[in-house]
Amino acid sequence: MTEQAELLKATLENMSQGVVLINADRQIETWNQRFFELLGLSDSGVQRGDVFAELMQQNVFAKALFDAISFDVAPDKDFLEVEMMLDENLVLLVRRNLIPGGGILITFADITERSRNQIALRESEQRIRLITDAMPALISYVNKDLCYEFVNREFEKWFNRSRDEIINHHLSDVLGHKEYQTLTIHIARAMLGQAVNFELEHSRDPDNVRISNKTYIPHFDEQRNVIGFFALEQDVTEQRRTARALKHAYDYMEQRVNQRTKKISEINLQLRNEIEERQLAEIKLLEAKREADQANESKSKFLAATSHDLLQPMNSARLFADALNDLILGEEAQKLIRSLSYSLENLESLISALVDISKLEAGLIEPVLDDFEIDDLITNMVNEFTPQAEGKGLRLRVKTTQTLVHSDTYLLARILRNLLSNAIRYTNEGSILVGVRRRKAGLQIQIFDTGIGIPQDKLSEIFHEFNRLDAKKRRHDKGLGLGLAIVEQLASVMNHTINVRSVEGKGSCFSITLPYADKLAQRVKPTPAPLIDRFNDQLEGARILLIDNDDEICKGMETVLGSWNCNITSVQTLEELQEPEFLTELDPQLIIADYHLDDGDTGFDALEITHQHLIPHPPVIMITANYTNELRQKVREKGYSLLNKPVKPHKMKLALSNLLSNAKT
């Protein structure tokens, strides 16, 4: 018996759980050391036969636990389970089991990590739901049993049902048998692993027929088995009604033309020319519709794409749009190009804002603080936004000084871009002034505008996420209301202070206070913003090597750089760089390299090859959709310039001119 008792004791001591056995007289029979550790109890002088209730009076935690599982709580239950948080660093799962003979076995398990994970998961789900509920589309997720597991607020409004009436219910129960049967073939394709996009007419009211554009994206597990699908649905009724109205109008006009042709033969040639013009207009309308449909289909990529996958095609699109803008086209085509450029700018702004706010919330942005002169950075920002301000008839002025500050040039540039963009957006006439003031706490950068101003009761709200000033009156502005939220959080990351004062109807002043640099610090120049374009002639005949694995990017870059009279040669693999005499015969004056290449290779790998053959090394511009501090720091250490995708051609032109000019001097 002694050997068995020792074996039992050893077994208890090796358990991760705390264990205590109490007899029918509520006295301690046996225990392990883990029991005392978890409850913070002292085992000094504790003996078999001690009263359990007295032992549990040593501290407030133990007393609270005893009150929750005492023998008077649910005495008729053989099993009782209680989860208790003793403090923010300890959560216990306590189980009370009645055993034959009136005894009680109590176990204590540390579930702190599991509890934290559950809390983190709930918070993540809340953030995702906040974003999806704000989107003007029906978003849902259907599992392999064809039951809903997730729907957003727009989905609930569309079906006029609460979330509880939809979640875990079969598609046919929510959609209705008739509509479900119509969707069966599309659902089957999605469950076979195919992405599906289609339009459907349906009506819950005979007088209100609606048209929806639906997209189903299959969801795969690690073994590539389909375990459900994501569904995105948008109401396109008004677009289709407009298209039908245009078609009816065209048919009517064509009929009138035919009637007049029969009656007035002497103007027959004029009428034929009119018909041809209308036919040309029809072709343009059909082409515009085709492009719009293609753009509409691409929205499904939003459900699965990373920020890199989204910014890569946007980069080539921006390059092609800029190249098209330089061509001599008809007025109708120019309108389409301007609309395309405007849409690309809005899309870039929306995606960048969502990516920035997500990274800020996840704590993925860390500042790289350094000492630098503020005047160059401010001057570059003003030069960058001057064309935009002049386009609205505004005067953009700057008053700066040569002062060393301690900050992150890249993040500070993003803050100033957001503030300048807001100042221009909300100012319809007058001017904008960027100035600096020396304060005791640091150097204060101030941006004054003569815009619409901000009501005093709204000053604290403008920094909230998804909050836009006067949003109802500015529906043409497609922003999400994240710009100032990003500004505040970026400033917080760098421990900088943001202030705002405003008079409604007269204007506003936003300011950020930066700490002064060490007086002994070396003066360095900021690099995030390109210098003013003083070197246009530097691009004439410049030999440029482009390294990018994306064929569309290469074509777009060749088109844009060719329009600037550059001699550009593009390669897509490391093998092309290693061809005999290729680099020495090309002798590029500047290299543009994409960071992400095929087969795990990077732009740094490609540049190692070029450095082996080209001495001295030509200047380098690294292009990437990767916004991490690690990559930014590595590019800086290598002495390269960095441009983030999607690349704005104007910025690239300034950077090329600056680097080529410096290389010659």
C-alpha positions in Angstrom: 0.0 0.0 0.0 2.9 2.4 0.8 4.3 1.8 -2.7 0.9 2.5 -4.3 0.5 5.7 -2.2 4.0 6.9 -3.3 3.1 6.1 -6.9 -0.1 8.1 -6.6 1.7 11.0 -5.0 4.3 11.0 -7.8 1.6 10.9 -10.4 -0.2 13.9 -8.9 3.0 15.9 -8.6 3.7 15.5 -12.4 0.3 16.8 -13.4 0.0 20.3 -14.9 -3.3 20.7 -13.1 -3.7 21.5 -9.4 -5.5 18.6 -7.6 -7.0 18.3 -4.1 -9.0 15.4 -2.7 -11.4 16.1 0.2 -13.1 13.4 2.2 -16.8 13.2 3.4 -15.9 15.2 6.5 -14.6 18.0 4.2 -11.0 17.4 5.3 -8.0 17.3 3.0 -6.9 13.7 2.1 -4.2 14.4 -0.6 -3.0 17.2 -2.9 -0.2 18.2 -5.2 2.2 21.1 -5.1 0.6 22.6 -8.3 -2.6 23.2 -6.2 -0.8 25.6 -3.9 1.2 27.3 -6.7 -1.9 28.2 -8.7 -3.9 29.6 -5.8 -0.9 31.3 -4.2 -1.3 29.3 -1.0 1.4 28.4 1.5 1.8 24.6 2.2 3.7 25.3 5.4 2.2 23.1 8.1 -0.5 21.7 5.9 -1.4 18.1 6.9 -3.8 15.5 6.0 -7.0 16.0 7.9 -6.9 19.8 7.8 -10.2 21.4 7.1 -10.4 22.5 3.5 -12.5 25.6 4.1 -10.0 27.0 6.6 -7.1 26.4 4.1 -9.0 28.4 1.5 -9.1 31.5 3.7 -5.4 32.4 3.2 -6.0 35.0 0.5 -8.8 36.7 -1.3 -8.4 34.7 -4.5 -8.7 31.4 -2.7 -11.6 32.6 -0.7 -13.4 33.7 -3.9 -12.8 30.3 -5.5 -14.1 28.5 -2.4 -17.3 30.6 -2.5 -17.8 29.7 -6.1 -17.3 25.9 -5.7 -18.2 25.4 -2.0 -20.3 22.4 -1.0 -23.4 24.6 -0.6 -23.3 25.6 -4.3 -25.4 23.2 -6.4 -25.2 20.4 -3.8 -27.4 18.2 -6.0 -24.9 18.2 -8.9 -22.2 15.5 -9.2 -20.1 17.7 -11.5 -19.6 21.5 -11.3 -17.3 23.6 -13.6 -16.4 27.2 -13.0 -14.1 29.6 -14.9 -12.6 32.4 -12.8 -10.1 35.2 -13.5 -8.0 35.7 -10.4 -6.2 38.6 -12.0 -5.4 39.8 -15.5 -2.5 37.3 -15.7 -4.3 34.2 -14.4 -7.5 32.5 -15.5 -8.4 29.1 -13.9 -10.8 26.4 -14.9 -12.1 24.7 -11.7 -13.9 21.4 -11.8 -15.7 19.8 -8.7 -16.5 16.1 -8.9 -18.4 14.1 -6.3 -16.9 10.6 -5.8 -18.4 7.6 -4.1 -18.4 7.8 -0.3 -19.2 11.5 -0.2 -15.7 12.7 -1.1 -14.9 15.5 -3.5 -12.1 15.8 -6.1 -11.3 19.3 -7.2 -9.0 20.2 -10.1 -7.5 23.6 -11.1 -6.3 24.2 -14.7 -4.5 27.3 -15.9 -6.4 28.4 -19.1 -5.0 32.0 -19.2 -3.5 31.6 -22.7 -6.7 30.1 -24.1 -8.8 32.9 -22.6 -6.5 35.5 -24.2 -6.7 33.8 -27.6 -10.5 33.8 -27.4 -10.5 37.5 -26.5 -8.1 38.3 -29.4 -10.3 36.3 -31.8 -13.4 38.2 -30.7 -11.7 41.6 -31.2 -10.4 40.5 -34.6 -13.9 39.4 -35.6 -15.3 42.8 -34.4 -12.8 44.7 -36.6 -13.7 42.6 -39.7 -17.4 43.0 -39.1 -16.9 46.8 -38.7 -15.4 47.0 -42.2 -17.8 44.6 -43.9 -20.8 46.3 -42.3 -19.7 49.6 -43.7 -19.5 48.3 -47.3 -22.5 48.9 -49.6 -22.7 45.3 -50.8 -24.1 42.0 -49.6 -21.3 39.9 -48.1 -21.7 36.4 -46.8 -19.9 33.1 -46.2 -21.5 29.7 -46.8 -20.1 26.4 -45.4 -19.9 23.1 -47.2 -23.3 22.2 -45.8 -24.7 25.2 -47.7 -25.5 27.0 -44.4 -24.7 30.6 -43.7 -21.9 31.2 -41.2 -21.4 35.0 -41.8 -23.5 37.9 -43.2 -22.9 41.6 -43.0 -25.5 44.3 -42.1 -26.4 45.1 -45.7 -27.3 41.4 -46.2 -29.6 41.6 -43.2 -31.3 44.7 -44.5 -31.8 43.2 -48.0 -33.6 40.1 -46.6 -35.2 42.0 -43.7 -34.0 39.4 -41.3 -31.9 39.5 -38.2 -28.5 37.8 -38.1 -29.8 35.0 -35.8 -32.5 34.2 -38.4 -29.8 33.7 -41.1 -26.7 32.2 -39.4 -26.7 28.3 -39.5 -29.8 28.3 -41.8 -29.7 26.6 -45.2 -29.5 28.7 -48.3 -33.0 27.6 -49.4 -34.5 28.7 -46.0 -33.1 32.2 -46.5 -33.4 32.7 -50.2 -36.6 30.8 -50.8 -37.0 27.6 -52.8 -37.4 29.3 -56.2 -34.4 31.5 -56.0 -32.3 28.7 -54.5 -33.1 26.4 -57.5 -32.0 29.2 -59.8 -28.7 29.5 -58.0 -28.0 25.7 -57.8 -25.8 25.5 -60.9 -23.7 28.4 -59.8 -23.4 27.1 -56.2 -22.3 23.7 -57.6 -19.5 25.3 -59.6 -18.3 27.2 -56.6 -18.2 24.0 -54.5 -16.2 22.4 -57.3 -13.5 25.1 -56.8 -14.5 27.6 -59.6 -14.8 31.3 -59.1 -18.3 32.3 -60.4 -19.7 35.7 -61.5 -23.2 36.2 -62.9 -26.2 38.4 -62.9 -29.7 37.5 -61.6 -33.2 39.1 -61.7 -35.3 38.4 -58.7 -38.3 40.0 -56.9 -39.9 39.7 -53.6 -42.5 42.3 -54.8 -44.0 41.9 -58.3 -43.7 45.7 -58.8 -40.1 45.8 -57.8 -37.8 43.6 -59.9 -34.2 43.9 -58.9 -31.0 42.9 -60.7 -28.0 41.6 -58.7 -24.4 41.0 -59.7 -23.2 38.0 -57.7 -19.7 36.6 -57.2 -18.9 33.3 -55.6 -15.2 32.6 -54.5 -14.4 29.1 -53.3 -12.7 28.6 -49.9 -10.0 25.9 -49.8 -8.5 24.2 -46.8 -4.8 23.2 -46.6 -5.4 20.0 -48.7 -7.1 22.2 -51.4 -10.5 20.8 -50.5 -13.4 23.2 -50.9 -14.9 23.9 -47.4 -17.3 26.6 -48.4 -17.4 29.8 -50.5 -17.5 33.6 -50.1 -20.4 35.5 -51.7 -20.4 39.1 -52.8 -23.6 40.6 -54.2 -24.3 44.1 -55.5 -27.5 45.7 -56.7 -26.9 46.9 -60.3 -30.6 47.6 -61.1 -30.1 51.3 -61.8 -27.1 50.6 -64.0 -29.1 48.1 -66.1 -32.1 50.4 -66.2 -29.9 53.2 -67.5 -28.5 50.9 -70.2 -31.9 49.9 -71.3 -33.1 53.5 -71.4 -30.1 54.4 -73.6 -30.9 51.4 -75.9 -34.5 52.5 -76.2 -33.4 56.1 -76.9 -31.1 54.8 -79.6 -33.8 52.7 -81.2 -36.2 55.6 -81.2 -33.6 57.9 -82.8 -32.7 55.4 -85.4 -36.4 55.0 -86.3 -36.7 58.8 -86.7 -33.7 58.8 -88.9 -35.1 56.2 -91.2 -38.4 58.1 -91.5 -36.7 61.3 -92.4 -34.5 59.4 -94.9 -37.6 58.3 -96.8 -39.2 61.8 -96.8 -36.2 64.0 -97.5 -33.9 62.3 -100.0 -31.9 65.5 -100.6 -30.4 65.2 -97.1 -29.8 61.5 -97.4 -26.0 61.8 -97.2 -26.2 64.0 -94.1 -28.5 61.4 -92.4 -26.2 58.5 -93.3 -23.3 60.4 -91.7 -25.4 60.9 -88.6 -26.2 57.2 -88.5 -22.5 56.3 -88.8 -21.7 58.7 -86.0 -24.3 57.1 -83.8 -23.0 53.7 -84.7 -19.5 54.8 -83.6 -21.0 56.1 -80.4 -22.7 52.7 -79.9 -19.3 51.0 -80.4 -17.7 53.3 -77.8 -20.6 52.7 -75.4 -20.2 48.9 -75.8 -16.5 49.2 -75.3 -17.0 51.3 -72.2 -19.5 48.8 -70.9 -17.1 46.0 -71.6 -14.3 47.8 -69.7 -16.8 48.5 -66.8 -17.8 44.8 -66.7 -14.2 43.8 -66.5 -13.5 46.2 -63.7 -16.6 45.0 -62.0 -15.4 41.3 -62.1 -12.1 42.3 -60.6 -13.8 43.1 -57.3 -13.9 39.4 -56.4 -10.1 39.6 -55.9 -10.7 41.8 -52.9 -11.8 38.8 -50.9 -8.6 36.8 -51.3 -5.8 39.3 -52.4 -3.0 40.7 -50.2 -2.0 44.3 -50.4 0.9 43.2 -52.8 -1.5 41.4 -55.2 -3.7 44.4 -55.3 -1.0 47.0 -55.8 0.9 45.1 -58.5 -1.8 45.4 -61.2 -2.7 48.9 -60.0 0.9 49.9 -60.7 0.8 48.8 -64.4 -2.7 50.4 -64.8 -1.4 53.7 -63.5 1.5 53.5 -66.0 -0.7 52.7 -69.0 -3.2 55.4 -68.0 -0.4 58.0 -67.8 0.9 56.8 -71.2 -2.6 57.1 -72.7 -2.9 60.6 -71.4 0.1 61.7 -73.4 -1.5 60.5 -76.7 -3.5 62.7 -78.9 -7.0 61.2 -78.7 -10.6 62.3 -79.2 -12.5 64.2 -76.6 -14.6 61.2 -75.7 -11.5 59.0 -75.2 -9.9 61.8 -73.1 -12.9 61.8 -70.9 -12.6 58.0 -70.4 -8.9 58.4 -69.6 -9.6 61.1 -67.0 -12.3 59.0 -65.4 -9.9 56.0 -65.4 -7.1 58.0 -63.8 -9.5 59.5 -61.2 -10.8 56.0 -60.4 -7.3 54.6 -60.0 -6.4 57.5 -57.6 -9.5 56.8 -55.5 -8.8 53.0 -55.5 -5.2 53.6 -54.5 -6.3 56.0 -51.7 -8.9 53.5 -50.4 -6.6 50.5 -50.4 -3.7 52.4 -48.9 -5.9 53.8 -46.2 -7.3 50.3 -45.3 -3.8 48.7 -45.4 -2.4 51.6 -43.2 -5.1 51.5 -40.6 -4.9 47.6 -40.4 -1.1 47.7 -40.0 -1.4 50.5 -37.3 -4.1 48.5 -35.4 -1.9 45.4 -35.6 1.2 47.2 -34.4 3.2 46.4 -37.5 4.5 49.9 -38.2 7.6 50.8 -36.2 9.3 54.2 -36.8 13.0 54.5 -37.9 13.9 57.7 -36.1 16.8 59.8 -37.3 18.1 63.4 -37.3 17.5 65.5 -40.4 16.9 69.0 -41.7 13.2 69.8 -42.0 13.3 72.4 -44.7 14.0 70.0 -47.6 11.2 67.7 -46.6 8.7 70.5 -46.4 9.8 72.1 -49.6 9.5 68.7 -51.4 6.0 68.2 -50.1 4.9 71.7 -51.3 6.5 71.1 -54.7 4.6 67.8 -54.9 1.2 69.3 -54.2 1.6 72.6 -56.0 0.1 71.2 -59.3 -2.9 69.8 -57.5 -3.4 73.2 -55.7 -3.0 75.2 -58.8 -5.5 72.9 -60.5 -8.2 74.2 -58.1 -7.0 77.8 -58.5 -5.4 77.8 -55.0 -2.1 79.4 -54.0 0.2 77.1 -52.0 2.9 79.0 -50.0 5.7 77.8 -47.8 7.7 79.4 -45.0 10.3 77.1 -43.5 13.7 77.2 -41.8 16.8 75.0 -41.6 16.3 73.2 -38.4 17.4 69.7 -37.3 14.6 67.5 -36.0 14.4 63.9 -34.7 11.7 61.9 -36.5 11.0 59.2 -39.2 11.2 61.0 -42.6 9.1 58.4 -44.3 6.2 58.4 -41.8 6.4 62.1 -41.4 6.1 62.5 -45.1 2.9 60.4 -45.1 1.4 62.6 -42.3 2.2 65.8 -44.3 0.8 64.3 -47.5 -2.5 63.5 -45.7 -2.8 66.9 -44.2 -2.0 68.8 -47.4 -4.4 66.6 -49.4 -7.1 67.4 -46.9 -6.4 71.1 -47.0 -6.7 71.1 -50.8 -9.8 68.9 -50.8 -11.7 71.2 -48.4 -10.5 74.5 -49.7 -12.4 75.9 -52.7 -10.8 79.4 -52.9 -8.0 81.3 -51.3 -4.6 79.9 -50.3 -2.8 77.3 -48.2 0.3 78.1 -46.1 2.8 75.6 -44.8 5.0 77.1 -42.1 7.1 76.3 -39.0 7.4 77.8 -35.5 10.0 77.1 -32.9 8.4 76.1 -29.6 9.9 75.1 -26.3 8.5 71.5 -26.8 9.9 71.3 -30.3 9.5 72.5 -33.9 5.9 72.9 -34.9 4.9 72.4 -38.6 1.6 74.3 -39.3 -0.7 73.9 -42.3 -3.2 76.8 -42.7 -6.1 76.8 -45.2 -8.9 79.1 -46.1 -11.4 76.2 -46.5 -14.8 75.4 -45.2 -13.6 75.0 -41.6 -14.7 72.6 -38.9 -17.5 73.1 -36.3 -16.2 73.3 -32.8 -18.3 70.3 -31.7 -16.8 68.2 -34.5 -13.1 68.8 -33.8 -12.7 65.7 -31.6 -14.6 63.5 -34.1 -12.5 64.2 -37.2 -9.8 61.8 -36.0 -12.2 58.9 -35.7 -12.1 56.1 -38.3 -14.7 56.3 -41.1 -15.6 59.8 -40.2 -15.8 62.4 -43.0 -16.6 66.1 -42.6 -19.8 67.2 -44.4 -20.0 63.7 -46.1 -23.5 64.2 -47.4 -22.6 67.4 -49.3 -19.4 65.9 -50.7 -20.6 62.6 -52.2 -18.2 63.0 -55.1 -15.4 62.4 -52.5 -14.9 58.6 -52.4 -12.7 58.5 -49.3 -13.4 56.3 -46.4 -12.7 58.9 -43.8 -9.5 57.3 -42.6 -6.9 60.0 -43.5 -6.9 61.9 -40.2 -7.2 58.7 -38.2 -4.0 57.5 -39.9 -2.4 60.9 -39.2 -3.2 60.7 -35.5 -2.0 57.0 -35.1 1.2 57.6 -37.1 2.0 60.6 -34.9 1.3 58.5 -31.8 3.7 55.8 -33.1 6.4 58.5 -33.2 5.3 60.2 -30.0 4.6 63.4 -31.9 1.7 65.7 -31.0 -1.1 66.7 -33.4 -3.3 69.8 -32.8 -6.1 71.5 -34.7 -7.9 74.7 -34.5 -10.6 76.0 -36.9 -13.3 78.6 -37.5 -16.2 77.3 -39.5 -16.5 79.1 -42.8 -13.1 80.7 -42.6 -10.5 77.9 -42.4 -8.4 75.5 -40.3 -4.9 75.0 -39.0 -3.4 71.5 -38.4 -0.1 71.3 -36.7 2.4 68.6 -35.6 5.2 69.1 -33.1 8.5 67.4 -33.6 11.4 67.0 -31.1 14.6 68.9 -31.9 17.6 66.8 -32.9 20.8 66.5 -30.9 22.8 69.6 -31.6 25.9 67.5 -32.4 24.0 65.4 -34.9 25.2 65.2 -38.5 23.0 67.0 -41.0 21.3 64.5 -43.4 18.8 65.0 -46.1 15.4 63.3 -46.1 14.7 60.9 -48.9 11.0 60.0 -49.0 9.8 62.8 -51.2 11.4 63.5 -54.6 13.1 66.8 -55.3 11.5 69.4 -57.5 11.9 68.6 -61.2 14.8 70.7 -62.2 16.5 68.2 -64.5 14.1 67.3 -67.3 16.9 67.4 -69.8 18.7 64.6 -67.8 16.2 62.0 -69.1 17.0 62.7 -72.8 18.6 59.5 -74.1 19.3 58.1 -70.6 20.1 54.3 -70.7 17.9 52.6 -68.1 17.8 48.9 -67.1 14.4 47.6 -65.8 14.3 44.4 -63.8 10.7 43.2 -63.2 9.1 39.7 -63.5 5.7 41.1 -64.5 5.3 41.5 -68.3 2.6 44.1 -68.0 4.7 46.2 -65.7 7.6 46.0 -68.2 5.3 47.1 -71.0 3.9 50.0 -69.0 7.3 51.2 -67.9 8.7 50.9 -71.4 5.8 53.0 -72.7 6.1 55.7 -70.0 9.9 56.0 -70.0 9.9 55.9 -73.8 7.6 58.9 -73.9 10.3 60.7 -71.8 12.9 59.8 -74.6 14.7 57.3 -72.3 16.4 54.2 -73.8 15.0 51.4 -71.6 15.9 47.7 -71.7 13.8 45.3 -69.5 14.7 41.8 -68.2 12.4 39.5 -66.2 14.8 36.8 -64.9 18.2 36.6 -63.3 19.3 34.3 -66.2 19.0 37.2 -68.6 21.3 39.4 -66.5 23.9 36.6 -66.5 24.1 36.4 -70.3 27.7 37.0 -71.5 28.6 40.7 -72.1 24.9 41.8 -71.6 25.5 44.2 -68.8 28.9 45.6 -70.0 27.5 46.3 -73.5 24.3 47.8 -72.2 26.3 50.0 -69.6 23.1 51.4 -68.0 23.2 54.8 -66.3 20.4 53.8 -63.9 18.7 50.6 -62.7 15.0 50.2 -61.7 14.5 46.9 -59.9 11.3 45.4 -58.5 11.7 43.8 -55.1 9.5 40.7 -55.7 10.8 38.5 -58.5 10.0 34.9 -59.4 11.0 31.7 -57.5 11.7 33.6 -54.3 14.3 35.9 -55.9 14.4 39.5 -55.0 15.6 42.7 -56.5 18.7 42.6 -54.1 19.7 39.3 -55.7 19.5 40.8 -59.2 21.5 43.9 -58.1 24.3 41.7 -56.7 24.7 40.4 -60.3 24.8 43.9 -61.8 27.3 45.1 -59.2 29.7 42.3 -60.3 29.8 43.6 -63.9 29.2 47.3 -63.5 31.9 49.5 -61.9 31.1 52.1 -60.7 27.7 51.0 -59.7 24.9 53.0 -61.3 22.2 54.5 -59.1 19.3 52.3 -58.2 15.5 52.8 -57.6 13.8 49.9 -55.8 10.1 49.6 -56.5 7.9 47.5 -54.2 4.4 47.0 -52.7 6.1 46.0 -49.4 5.7 48.7 -46.8 7.7 47.1 -44.0 10.3 49.0 -42.0 12.8 46.2 -42.5 12.8 46.6 -46.2 12.9 50.4 -46.0 15.9 50.2 -43.7 17.7 47.7 -45.9 17.1 49.9 -49.0 18.5 52.9 -47.1 21.6 50.9 -46.0 22.3 49.9 -49.6 22.1 53.6 -50.7 19.2 52.9 -53.0 16.1 55.1 -53.6 12.6 53.6 -52.8 9.3 54.0 -54.6 6.2 52.2 -53.3 3.6 50.8 -55.7 1.5 51.9 -57.3 4.2 54.3 -58.7 3.0 57.7 -59.7 4.8 58.6 -63.0 5.3 62.2 -61.8 7.2 61.0 -58.7 9.2 58.5 -60.8 10.2 61.2 -63.3 11.4 63.5 -60.5 13.4 60.7 -58.9 15.0 59.6 -62.2 16.0 63.2 -63.0 17.5 63.8 -59.6 19.5 60.5 -59.5 20.8 61.0 -63.1 21.8 64.6 -62.3 23.6 63.5 -59.1 25.4 60.7 -60.9 26.9 63.2 -63.4 28.0 65.6 -60.7 
